[in-house]
Amino acid sequence: MQSVQGVCPLEFSTTLKENYEFRRLYARGKSAVSPRLVLYVRRRKAPFNRVGITVSAKLAKAVHRNRVRRRLREIYRLNESSLLRGCDMVIVVRGRGVDAPYAALEADFLELAGKLGVLNGEARP
């Protein structure tokens, strides 16, 4: 399916890429924290979401950072239909998140999204 900025595997989303977009979300967005993740969300007037995932180089080597990034992209993709549209989201991985199992990352993401009020329906079981 076509996204707003070209071909994207996400149905209702595109990615955050610019540093100023991340900084604006950190400064003005709402946040929720778990031991593995921090989720920042800011509502805006658009028919699609924008998502960014960050993993600090201090946490692990590139192989491990990329693995957790891939896992979080997949978690977002599978639960995308149960999220409200028109949000900017940044997922920040904390130290415990690098080696966390997939199920724990998914549970944390859904819990944080629920706390911030961006879940609009039933999440994937």
A tleap script that builds the chain and sets N, CA, C and O, in Angstrom:
source leaprc.protein.ff14SB
mol = sequence {
  NMET GLN SER VAL GLN GLY VAL CYS PRO LEU
  GLU PHE SER THR THR LEU LYS GLU ASN TYR
  GLU PHE ARG ARG LEU TYR ALA ARG GLY LYS
  SER ALA VAL SER PRO ARG LEU VAL LEU TYR
  VAL ARG ARG ARG LYS ALA PRO PHE ASN ARG
  VAL GLY ILE THR VAL SER ALA LYS LEU ALA
  LYS ALA VAL HIE ARG ASN ARG VAL ARG ARG
  ARG LEU ARG GLU ILE TYR ARG LEU ASN GLU
  SER SER LEU LEU ARG GLY CYS ASP MET VAL
  ILE VAL VAL ARG GLY ARG GLY VAL ASP ALA
  PRO TYR ALA ALA LEU GLU ALA ASP PHE LEU
  GLU LEU ALA GLY LYS LEU GLY VAL LEU ASN
  GLY GLU ALA ARG CPRO
}
set mol.1.N position { 0.835 -1.181 0.000 }
set mol.1.CA position { 0.000 0.000 0.000 }
set mol.1.C position { 0.881 1.247 0.000 }
set mol.1.O position { 1.946 1.253 0.617 }
set mol.2.N position { 0.454 2.276 -0.671 }
set mol.2.CA position { 1.195 3.531 -0.734 }
set mol.2.C position { 1.021 4.307 0.571 }
set mol.2.O position { -0.094 4.439 1.076 }
set mol.3.N position { 2.112 4.812 1.106 }
set mol.3.CA position { 2.033 5.700 2.253 }
set mol.3.C position { 2.167 7.124 1.748 }
set mol.3.O position { 2.257 7.361 0.544 }
set mol.4.N position { 2.181 8.056 2.660 }
set mol.4.CA position { 2.267 9.453 2.297 }
set mol.4.C position { 3.588 9.770 1.604 }
set mol.4.O position { 3.613 10.566 0.666 }
set mol.5.N position { 4.678 9.163 2.049 }
set mol.5.CA position { 5.993 9.455 1.487 }
set mol.5.C position { 6.548 8.252 0.736 }
set mol.5.O position { 7.649 7.797 1.048 }
set mol.6.N position { 5.831 7.734 -0.228 }
set mol.6.CA position { 6.339 6.629 -1.015 }
set mol.6.C position { 5.891 5.286 -0.489 }
set mol.6.O position { 4.961 5.202 0.313 }
set mol.7.N position { 6.547 4.242 -0.936 }
set mol.7.CA position { 6.188 2.885 -0.550 }
set mol.7.C position { 6.724 2.600 0.845 }
set mol.7.O position { 7.902 2.820 1.129 }
set mol.8.N position { 5.850 2.111 1.705 }
set mol.8.CA position { 6.215 1.836 3.096 }
set mol.8.C position { 5.481 0.590 3.544 }
set mol.8.O position { 4.314 0.427 3.190 }
set mol.9.N position { 6.103 -0.298 4.306 }
set mol.9.CA position { 5.416 -1.506 4.749 }
set mol.9.C position { 4.342 -1.230 5.798 }
set mol.9.O position { 3.523 -2.103 6.085 }
set mol.10.N position { 4.335 -0.037 6.368 }
set mol.10.CA position { 3.331 0.304 7.362 }
set mol.10.C position { 2.121 0.895 6.662 }
set mol.10.O position { 2.258 1.758 5.794 }
set mol.11.N position { 0.940 0.433 7.038 }
set mol.11.CA position { -0.268 0.819 6.340 }
set mol.11.C position { -0.681 2.265 6.620 }
set mol.11.O position { -1.060 2.986 5.697 }
set mol.12.N position { -0.613 2.693 7.874 }
set mol.12.CA position { -1.100 4.016 8.247 }
set mol.12.C position { 0.013 4.914 8.781 }
set mol.12.O position { -0.272 5.899 9.462 }
set mol.13.N position { 1.260 4.598 8.492 }
set mol.13.CA position { 2.358 5.303 9.143 }
set mol.13.C position { 3.508 5.589 8.198 }
set mol.13.O position { 3.636 4.998 7.126 }
set mol.14.N position { 4.339 6.522 8.643 }
set mol.14.CA position { 5.607 6.818 8.000 }
set mol.14.C position { 6.632 6.987 9.119 }
set mol.14.O position { 6.277 6.881 10.293 }
set mol.15.N position { 7.876 7.243 8.784 }
set mol.15.CA position { 8.893 7.307 9.825 }
set mol.15.C position { 9.307 8.741 10.121 }
set mol.15.O position { 9.249 9.613 9.254 }
set mol.16.N position { 9.723 8.967 11.355 }
set mol.16.CA position { 10.352 10.227 11.741 }
set mol.16.C position { 11.830 10.100 11.406 }
set mol.16.O position { 12.465 9.101 11.743 }
set mol.17.N position { 12.373 11.109 10.746 }
set mol.17.CA position { 13.772 11.014 10.353 }
set mol.17.C position { 14.608 12.195 10.824 }
set mol.17.O position { 15.793 12.037 11.116 }
set mol.18.N position { 14.013 13.358 10.900 }
set mol.18.CA position { 14.770 14.569 11.192 }
set mol.18.C position { 14.969 14.767 12.693 }
set mol.18.O position { 14.073 14.494 13.492 }
set mol.19.N position { 16.149 15.241 13.060 }
set mol.19.CA position { 16.500 15.460 14.457 }
set mol.19.C position { 15.546 16.446 15.128 }
set mol.19.O position { 15.169 16.245 16.283 }
set mol.20.N position { 15.151 17.500 14.430 }
set mol.20.CA position { 14.254 18.484 15.039 }
set mol.20.C position { 12.889 17.886 15.363 }
set mol.20.O position { 12.238 18.323 16.311 }
set mol.21.N position { 12.443 16.891 14.590 }
set mol.21.CA position { 11.174 16.234 14.880 }
set mol.21.C position { 11.266 15.423 16.175 }
set mol.21.O position { 10.333 15.424 16.978 }
set mol.22.N position { 12.382 14.737 16.374 }
set mol.22.CA position { 12.594 13.992 17.612 }
set mol.22.C position { 12.668 14.944 18.798 }
set mol.22.O position { 12.027 14.709 19.822 }
set mol.23.N position { 13.440 16.012 18.669 }
set mol.23.CA position { 13.587 16.974 19.773 }
set mol.23.C position { 12.257 17.615 20.144 }
set mol.23.O position { 11.968 17.799 21.326 }
set mol.24.N position { 11.444 17.958 19.148 }
set mol.24.CA position { 10.136 18.557 19.418 }
set mol.24.C position { 9.255 17.577 20.198 }
set mol.24.O position { 8.538 17.977 21.115 }
set mol.25.N position { 9.311 16.319 19.838 }
set mol.25.CA position { 8.512 15.310 20.530 }
set mol.25.C position { 8.996 15.108 21.960 }
set mol.25.O position { 8.177 14.960 22.867 }
set mol.26.N position { 10.313 15.098 22.183 }
set mol.26.CA position { 10.840 14.979 23.539 }
set mol.26.C position { 10.401 16.161 24.395 }
set mol.26.O position { 10.080 15.986 25.570 }
set mol.27.N position { 10.384 17.351 23.824 }
set mol.27.CA position { 10.071 18.558 24.588 }
set mol.27.C position { 8.581 18.737 24.835 }
set mol.27.O position { 8.184 19.152 25.924 }
set mol.28.N position { 7.747 18.431 23.841 }
set mol.28.CA position { 6.320 18.759 23.937 }
set mol.28.C position { 5.391 17.564 24.031 }
set mol.28.O position { 4.196 17.732 24.270 }
set mol.29.N position { 5.919 16.354 23.847 }
set mol.29.CA position { 5.059 15.182 23.869 }
set mol.29.C position { 4.841 14.636 25.267 }
set mol.29.O position { 5.565 14.974 26.203 }
set mol.30.N position { 3.820 13.775 25.396 }
set mol.30.CA position { 3.600 13.057 26.646 }
set mol.30.C position { 4.466 11.812 26.623 }
set mol.30.O position { 4.755 11.270 25.556 }
set mol.31.N position { 4.885 11.353 27.806 }
set mol.31.CA position { 5.728 10.168 27.838 }
set mol.31.C position { 5.245 9.193 28.895 }
set mol.31.O position { 4.598 9.567 29.874 }
set mol.32.N position { 5.576 7.937 28.667 }
set mol.32.CA position { 5.322 6.868 29.632 }
set mol.32.C position { 6.570 5.991 29.647 }
set mol.32.O position { 7.240 5.826 28.628 }
set mol.33.N position { 6.874 5.429 30.821 }
set mol.33.CA position { 8.139 4.733 31.030 }
set mol.33.C position { 7.896 3.322 31.545 }
set mol.33.O position { 7.007 3.091 32.364 }
set mol.34.N position { 8.694 2.386 31.058 }
set mol.34.CA position { 8.762 1.033 31.600 }
set mol.34.C position { 10.244 0.721 31.787 }
set mol.34.O position { 11.091 1.507 31.361 }
set mol.35.N position { 10.574 -0.394 32.405 }
set mol.35.CA position { 11.998 -0.721 32.569 }
set mol.35.C position { 12.742 -0.920 31.246 }
set mol.35.O position { 13.961 -0.755 31.194 }
set mol.36.N position { 12.026 -1.271 30.184 }
set mol.36.CA position { 12.674 -1.558 28.905 }
set mol.36.C position { 12.535 -0.455 27.871 }
set mol.36.O position { 13.402 -0.299 27.012 }
set mol.37.N position { 11.433 0.326 27.943 }
set mol.37.CA position { 11.134 1.304 26.902 }
set mol.37.C position { 10.653 2.616 27.490 }
set mol.37.O position { 10.180 2.673 28.625 }
set mol.38.N position { 10.782 3.671 26.695 }
set mol.38.CA position { 10.121 4.944 26.956 }
set mol.38.C position { 9.358 5.265 25.675 }
set mol.38.O position { 9.910 5.162 24.579 }
set mol.39.N position { 8.092 5.653 25.809 }
set mol.39.CA position { 7.278 5.998 24.653 }
set mol.39.C position { 6.869 7.455 24.763 }
set mol.39.O position { 6.281 7.868 25.763 }
set mol.40.N position { 7.178 8.230 23.740 }
set mol.40.CA position { 6.769 9.628 23.648 }
set mol.40.C position { 5.698 9.727 22.566 }
set mol.40.O position { 5.846 9.157 21.485 }
set mol.41.N position { 4.618 10.454 22.862 }
set mol.41.CA position { 3.520 10.592 21.907 }
set mol.41.C position { 3.061 12.042 21.883 }
set mol.41.O position { 2.981 12.708 22.915 }
set mol.42.N position { 2.763 12.510 20.683 }
set mol.42.CA position { 2.178 13.841 20.527 }
set mol.42.C position { 1.132 13.760 19.430 }
set mol.42.O position { 1.419 13.307 18.322 }
set mol.43.N position { -0.077 14.200 19.737 }
set mol.43.CA position { -1.163 14.192 18.755 }
set mol.43.C position { -0.958 15.337 17.768 }
set mol.43.O position { -0.426 16.390 18.121 }
set mol.44.N position { -1.382 15.120 16.545 }
set mol.44.CA position { -1.352 16.162 15.526 }
set mol.44.C position { -2.480 15.911 14.546 }
set mol.44.O position { -3.127 14.864 14.587 }
set mol.45.N position { -2.715 16.862 13.674 }
set mol.45.CA position { -3.836 16.753 12.732 }
set mol.45.C position { -3.334 16.187 11.414 }
set mol.45.O position { -2.913 16.924 10.522 }
set mol.46.N position { -3.385 14.884 11.311 }
set mol.46.CA position { -2.981 14.200 10.083 }
set mol.46.C position { -3.658 12.836 10.063 }
set mol.46.O position { -3.974 12.290 11.120 }
set mol.47.N position { -3.883 12.284 8.888 }
set mol.47.CA position { -4.552 10.978 8.810 }
set mol.47.C position { -3.608 9.790 8.999 }
set mol.47.O position { -4.027 8.645 8.829 }
set mol.48.N position { -2.342 10.039 9.348 }
set mol.48.CA position { -1.381 8.958 9.494 }
set mol.48.C position { -0.476 9.231 10.692 }
set mol.48.O position { -0.388 10.359 11.176 }
set mol.49.N position { 0.191 8.184 11.157 }
set mol.49.CA position { 1.156 8.302 12.257 }
set mol.49.C position { 2.559 8.448 11.701 }
set mol.49.O position { 2.846 8.067 10.566 }
set mol.50.N position { 3.431 9.013 12.537 }
set mol.50.CA position { 4.866 9.014 12.237 }
set mol.50.C position { 5.560 8.368 13.430 }
set mol.50.O position { 5.258 8.685 14.580 }
set mol.51.N position { 6.497 7.453 13.146 }
set mol.51.CA position { 7.127 6.652 14.187 }
set mol.51.C position { 8.642 6.732 14.063 }
set mol.51.O position { 9.191 6.687 12.961 }
set mol.52.N position { 9.313 6.853 15.209 }
set mol.52.CA position { 10.758 6.796 15.255 }
set mol.52.C position { 11.200 5.873 16.378 }
set mol.52.O position { 10.553 5.811 17.424 }
set mol.53.N position { 12.285 5.163 16.173 }
set mol.53.CA position { 12.820 4.244 17.180 }
set mol.53.C position { 14.275 4.601 17.414 }
set mol.53.O position { 15.049 4.715 16.464 }
set mol.54.N position { 14.655 4.779 18.682 }
set mol.54.CA position { 16.046 5.107 18.985 }
set mol.54.C position { 16.622 4.110 19.982 }
set mol.54.O position { 15.963 3.693 20.935 }
set mol.55.N position { 17.875 3.745 19.727 }
set mol.55.CA position { 18.634 2.886 20.620 }
set mol.55.C position { 20.023 3.499 20.724 }
set mol.55.O position { 20.719 3.627 19.716 }
set mol.56.N position { 20.426 3.872 21.908 }
set mol.56.CA position { 21.705 4.532 22.105 }
set mol.56.C position { 22.875 3.594 21.802 }
set mol.56.O position { 22.813 2.396 22.081 }
set mol.57.N position { 23.921 4.147 21.237 }
set mol.57.CA position { 25.130 3.368 20.957 }
set mol.57.C position { 25.812 2.932 22.247 }
set mol.57.O position { 26.626 2.008 22.230 }
set mol.58.N position { 25.499 3.573 23.354 }
set mol.58.CA position { 26.085 3.206 24.642 }
set mol.58.C position { 25.539 1.880 25.160 }
set mol.58.O position { 26.163 1.239 26.006 }
set mol.59.N position { 24.377 1.467 24.657 }
set mol.59.CA position { 23.719 0.278 25.204 }
set mol.59.C position { 24.302 -1.030 24.687 }
set mol.59.O position { 24.442 -1.985 25.452 }
set mol.60.N position { 24.642 -1.091 23.411 }
set mol.60.CA position { 25.098 -2.361 22.842 }
set mol.60.C position { 25.770 -2.105 21.502 }
set mol.60.O position { 25.788 -0.985 20.993 }
set mol.61.N position { 26.319 -3.172 20.952 }
set mol.61.CA position { 26.925 -3.074 19.633 }
set mol.61.C position { 25.832 -3.015 18.566 }
set mol.61.O position { 24.664 -3.289 18.843 }
set mol.62.N position { 26.222 -2.657 17.353 }
set mol.62.CA position { 25.272 -2.396 16.274 }
set mol.62.C position { 24.353 -3.585 15.985 }
set mol.62.O position { 23.170 -3.393 15.707 }
set mol.63.N position { 24.878 -4.795 16.047 }
set mol.63.CA position { 24.070 -5.980 15.763 }
set mol.63.C position { 22.888 -6.065 16.728 }
set mol.63.O position { 21.762 -6.342 16.312 }
set mol.64.N position { 23.142 -5.829 17.999 }
set mol.64.CA position { 22.092 -5.924 19.017 }
set mol.64.C position { 21.131 -4.741 18.923 }
set mol.64.O position { 19.925 -4.908 19.105 }
set mol.65.N position { 21.652 -3.555 18.643 }
set mol.65.CA position { 20.782 -2.380 18.477 }
set mol.65.C position { 19.847 -2.572 17.296 }
set mol.65.O position { 18.657 -2.270 17.390 }
set mol.66.N position { 20.369 -3.067 16.192 }
set mol.66.CA position { 19.538 -3.284 15.010 }
set mol.66.C position { 18.503 -4.374 15.233 }
set mol.66.O position { 17.386 -4.281 14.725 }
set mol.67.N position { 18.865 -5.414 15.990 }
set mol.67.CA position { 17.902 -6.486 16.274 }
set mol.67.C position { 16.719 -5.961 17.070 }
set mol.67.O position { 15.572 -6.261 16.739 }
set mol.68.N position { 16.981 -5.174 18.123 }
set mol.68.CA position { 15.877 -4.658 18.921 }
set mol.68.C position { 15.061 -3.648 18.108 }
set mol.68.O position { 13.848 -3.551 18.293 }
set mol.69.N position { 15.699 -2.908 17.223 }
set mol.69.CA position { 14.980 -1.969 16.351 }
set mol.69.C position { 14.039 -2.724 15.408 }
set mol.69.O position { 12.894 -2.317 15.212 }
set mol.70.N position { 14.525 -3.821 14.828 }
set mol.70.CA position { 13.678 -4.644 13.946 }
set mol.70.C position { 12.498 -5.221 14.707 }
set mol.70.O position { 11.375 -5.239 14.202 }
set mol.71.N position { 12.752 -5.695 15.925 }
set mol.71.CA position { 11.661 -6.252 16.740 }
set mol.71.C position { 10.600 -5.198 17.019 }
set mol.71.O position { 9.406 -5.480 16.911 }
set mol.72.N position { 11.015 -3.994 17.374 }
set mol.72.CA position { 10.050 -2.937 17.684 }
set mol.72.C position { 9.288 -2.485 16.441 }
set mol.72.O position { 8.104 -2.164 16.534 }
set mol.73.N position { 9.933 -2.454 15.296 }
set mol.73.CA position { 9.210 -2.124 14.060 }
set mol.73.C position { 8.133 -3.159 13.774 }
set mol.73.O position { 7.029 -2.814 13.354 }
set mol.74.N position { 8.456 -4.427 14.003 }
set mol.74.CA position { 7.475 -5.497 13.774 }
set mol.74.C position { 6.342 -5.412 14.789 }
set mol.74.O position { 5.179 -5.590 14.426 }
set mol.75.N position { 6.656 -5.145 16.043 }
set mol.75.CA position { 5.620 -4.983 17.069 }
set mol.75.C position { 4.689 -3.846 16.679 }
set mol.75.O position { 3.469 -3.982 16.768 }
set mol.76.N position { 5.257 -2.727 16.247 }
set mol.76.CA position { 4.421 -1.606 15.813 }
set mol.76.C position { 3.566 -1.996 14.617 }
set mol.76.O position { 2.371 -1.702 14.587 }
set mol.77.N position { 4.170 -2.659 13.624 }
set mol.77.CA position { 3.441 -3.026 12.407 }
set mol.77.C position { 2.252 -3.935 12.708 }
set mol.77.O position { 1.166 -3.740 12.162 }
set mol.78.N position { 2.453 -4.926 13.574 }
set mol.78.CA position { 1.383 -5.869 13.883 }
set mol.78.C position { 0.263 -5.234 14.696 }
set mol.78.O position { -0.881 -5.685 14.622 }
set mol.79.N position { 0.568 -4.202 15.466 }
set mol.79.CA position { -0.433 -3.549 16.308 }
set mol.79.C position { -0.871 -2.195 15.758 }
set mol.79.O position { -1.595 -1.460 16.429 }
set mol.80.N position { -0.446 -1.864 14.558 }
set mol.80.CA position { -0.726 -0.559 13.973 }
set mol.80.C position { -2.222 -0.274 13.835 }
set mol.80.O position { -2.659 0.856 14.054 }
set mol.81.N position { -2.995 -1.276 13.479 }
set mol.81.CA position { -4.427 -1.057 13.272 }
set mol.81.C position { -5.167 -0.758 14.571 }
set mol.81.O position { -6.274 -0.222 14.532 }
set mol.82.N position { -4.582 -1.092 15.723 }
set mol.82.CA position { -5.247 -0.825 16.996 }
set mol.82.C position { -4.779 0.480 17.636 }
set mol.82.O position { -5.150 0.774 18.772 }
set mol.83.N position { -3.968 1.269 16.920 }
set mol.83.CA position { -3.492 2.554 17.428 }
set mol.83.C position { -4.267 3.686 16.769 }
set mol.83.O position { -4.669 3.590 15.609 }
set mol.84.N position { -4.469 4.754 17.524 }
set mol.84.CA position { -5.101 5.938 16.964 }
set mol.84.C position { -4.232 6.509 15.862 }
set mol.84.O position { -3.009 6.371 15.892 }
set mol.85.N position { -4.865 7.152 14.885 }
set mol.85.CA position { -4.112 7.795 13.814 }
set mol.85.C position { -3.923 9.267 14.135 }
set mol.85.O position { -4.691 9.855 14.897 }
set mol.86.N position { -2.901 9.848 13.551 }
set mol.86.CA position { -2.633 11.256 13.768 }
set mol.86.C position { -1.720 11.506 14.943 }
set mol.86.O position { -1.871 12.512 15.636 }
set mol.87.N position { -0.772 10.613 15.185 }
set mol.87.CA position { 0.164 10.750 16.306 }
set mol.87.C position { 1.594 10.686 15.794 }
set mol.87.O position { 1.901 9.993 14.825 }
set mol.88.N position { 2.453 11.427 16.471 }
set mol.88.CA position { 3.894 11.227 16.331 }
set mol.88.C position { 4.318 10.387 17.520 }
set mol.88.O position { 3.924 10.677 18.650 }
set mol.89.N position { 5.111 9.353 17.289 }
set mol.89.CA position { 5.573 8.478 18.363 }
set mol.89.C position { 7.068 8.267 18.240 }
set mol.89.O position { 7.597 8.101 17.141 }
set mol.90.N position { 7.742 8.276 19.376 }
set mol.90.CA position { 9.143 7.878 19.434 }
set mol.90.C position { 9.265 6.817 20.515 }
set mol.90.O position { 8.812 7.007 21.644 }
set mol.91.N position { 9.878 5.703 20.158 }
set mol.91.CA position { 10.142 4.617 21.098 }
set mol.91.C position { 11.632 4.653 21.404 }
set mol.91.O position { 12.463 4.527 20.505 }
set mol.92.N position { 11.964 4.827 22.681 }
set mol.92.CA position { 13.360 4.869 23.115 }
set mol.92.C position { 13.633 3.590 23.904 }
set mol.92.O position { 12.945 3.294 24.881 }
set mol.93.N position { 14.630 2.846 23.477 }
set mol.93.CA position { 14.984 1.601 24.160 }
set mol.93.C position { 15.922 1.929 25.313 }
set mol.93.O position { 16.890 2.673 25.152 }
set mol.94.N position { 15.622 1.367 26.471 }
set mol.94.CA position { 16.475 1.531 27.645 }
set mol.94.C position { 17.389 0.307 27.767 }
set mol.94.O position { 17.285 -0.628 26.973 }
set mol.95.N position { 18.271 0.313 28.747 }
set mol.95.CA position { 19.273 -0.738 28.909 }
set mol.95.C position { 18.713 -2.145 28.951 }
set mol.95.O position { 19.253 -3.043 28.305 }
set mol.96.N position { 17.648 -2.353 29.694 }
set mol.96.CA position { 17.072 -3.699 29.797 }
set mol.96.C position { 16.362 -4.145 28.532 }
set mol.96.O position { 16.112 -5.338 28.361 }
set mol.97.N position { 16.035 -3.228 27.650 }
set mol.97.CA position { 15.304 -3.567 26.440 }
set mol.97.C position { 16.142 -4.232 25.374 }
set mol.97.O position { 15.604 -4.910 24.499 }
set mol.98.N position { 17.452 -4.052 25.427 }
set mol.98.CA position { 18.320 -4.593 24.376 }
set mol.98.C position { 18.280 -6.113 24.357 }
set mol.98.O position { 18.205 -6.706 23.281 }
set mol.99.N position { 18.327 -6.751 25.505 }
set mol.99.CA position { 18.327 -8.210 25.578 }
set mol.99.C position { 16.966 -8.799 25.926 }
set mol.99.O position { 16.859 -10.000 26.176 }
set mol.100.N position { 15.938 -7.979 25.944 }
set mol.100.CA position { 14.605 -8.450 26.337 }
set mol.100.C position { 14.001 -9.339 25.256 }
set mol.100.O position { 14.235 -9.124 24.067 }
set mol.101.N position { 13.224 -10.335 25.669 }
set mol.101.CA position { 12.537 -11.169 24.677 }
set mol.101.C position { 11.431 -10.373 23.972 }
set mol.101.O position { 10.938 -9.365 24.478 }
set mol.102.N position { 11.066 -10.861 22.801 }
set mol.102.CA position { 10.058 -10.201 21.969 }
set mol.102.C position { 8.760 -9.973 22.735 }
set mol.102.O position { 8.193 -8.882 22.681 }
set mol.103.N position { 8.290 -10.981 23.440 }
set mol.103.CA position { 7.009 -10.880 24.151 }
set mol.103.C position { 7.039 -9.778 25.205 }
set mol.103.O position { 6.044 -9.078 25.398 }
set mol.104.N position { 8.165 -9.620 25.886 }
set mol.104.CA position { 8.276 -8.571 26.898 }
set mol.104.C position { 8.259 -7.185 26.260 }
set mol.104.O position { 7.638 -6.264 26.790 }
set mol.105.N position { 8.937 -7.035 25.125 }
set mol.105.CA position { 8.912 -5.756 24.421 }
set mol.105.C position { 7.508 -5.419 23.939 }
set mol.105.O position { 7.067 -4.275 24.043 }
set mol.106.N position { 6.809 -6.419 23.413 }
set mol.106.CA position { 5.442 -6.186 22.934 }
set mol.106.C position { 4.519 -5.808 24.085 }
set mol.106.O position { 3.711 -4.888 23.956 }
set mol.107.N position { 4.632 -6.509 25.202 }
set mol.107.CA position { 3.789 -6.196 26.361 }
set mol.107.C position { 4.071 -4.781 26.864 }
set mol.107.O position { 3.139 -4.047 27.194 }
set mol.108.N position { 5.332 -4.394 26.926 }
set mol.108.CA position { 5.686 -3.042 27.363 }
set mol.108.C position { 5.136 -1.993 26.410 }
set mol.108.O position { 4.573 -0.990 26.849 }
set mol.109.N position { 5.294 -2.214 25.103 }
set mol.109.CA position { 4.802 -1.244 24.130 }
set mol.109.C position { 3.295 -1.050 24.258 }
set mol.109.O position { 2.815 0.083 24.281 }
set mol.110.N position { 2.550 -2.142 24.342 }
set mol.110.CA position { 1.092 -2.040 24.444 }
set mol.110.C position { 0.663 -1.397 25.759 }
set mol.110.O position { -0.300 -0.631 25.793 }
set mol.111.N position { 1.375 -1.707 26.841 }
set mol.111.CA position { 1.062 -1.089 28.136 }
set mol.111.C position { 1.297 0.425 28.078 }
set mol.111.O position { 0.462 1.199 28.546 }
set mol.112.N position { 2.407 0.838 27.517 }
set mol.112.CA position { 2.717 2.263 27.430 }
set mol.112.C position { 1.749 2.992 26.498 }
set mol.112.O position { 1.328 4.112 26.787 }
set mol.113.N position { 1.401 2.358 25.387 }
set mol.113.CA position { 0.436 2.966 24.468 }
set mol.113.C position { -0.923 3.119 25.145 }
set mol.113.O position { -1.617 4.114 24.935 }
set mol.114.N position { -1.298 2.138 25.953 }
set mol.114.CA position { -2.548 2.242 26.699 }
set mol.114.C position { -2.522 3.360 27.722 }
set mol.114.O position { -3.507 4.083 27.880 }
set mol.115.N position { -1.397 3.511 28.423 }
set mol.115.CA position { -1.259 4.588 29.410 }
set mol.115.C position { -1.397 5.962 28.764 }
set mol.115.O position { -1.974 6.878 29.351 }
set mol.116.N position { -0.865 6.098 27.558 }
set mol.116.CA position { -0.896 7.391 26.879 }
set mol.116.C position { -2.177 7.610 26.071 }
set mol.116.O position { -2.363 8.670 25.474 }
set mol.117.N position { -3.053 6.614 26.054 }
set mol.117.CA position { -4.346 6.766 25.389 }
set mol.117.C position { -4.306 6.720 23.882 }
set mol.117.O position { -5.134 7.355 23.229 }
set mol.118.N position { -3.365 5.984 23.303 }
set mol.118.CA position { -3.317 5.888 21.850 }
set mol.118.C position { -3.812 4.552 21.314 }
set mol.118.O position { -3.782 4.323 20.105 }
set mol.119.N position { -4.266 3.668 22.195 }
set mol.119.CA position { -4.895 2.420 21.747 }
set mol.119.C position { -6.374 2.709 21.499 }
set mol.119.O position { -7.051 3.250 22.373 }
set mol.120.N position { -6.879 2.354 20.320 }
set mol.120.CA position { -8.283 2.629 20.036 }
set mol.120.C position { -9.160 1.393 20.082 }
set mol.120.O position { -10.379 1.494 19.942 }
set mol.121.N position { -8.570 0.248 20.273 }
set mol.121.CA position { -9.359 -0.972 20.290 }
set mol.121.C position { -8.553 -2.108 20.873 }
set mol.121.O position { -7.617 -1.900 21.645 }
set mol.122.N position { -8.923 -3.287 20.498 }
set mol.122.CA position { -8.239 -4.460 21.015 }
set mol.122.C position { -6.897 -4.639 20.321 }
set mol.122.O position { -6.811 -4.600 19.093 }
set mol.123.N position { -5.878 -4.831 21.095 }
set mol.123.CA position { -4.545 -5.102 20.557 }
set mol.123.C position { -4.471 -6.571 20.158 }
set mol.123.O position { -5.279 -7.389 20.597 }
set mol.124.N position { -3.504 -6.886 19.334 }
set mol.124.CA position { -3.288 -8.262 18.884 }
set mol.124.C position { -2.983 -9.135 20.093 }
set mol.124.O position { -2.196 -8.732 20.949 }
set mol.125.N position { -3.592 -10.340 20.191 }
set mol.125.CA position { -3.331 -11.208 21.348 }
set mol.125.C position { -1.914 -11.698 21.412 }
set mol.125.O position { -1.557 -12.435 22.331 }
savepdb mol mol.pdb
quit
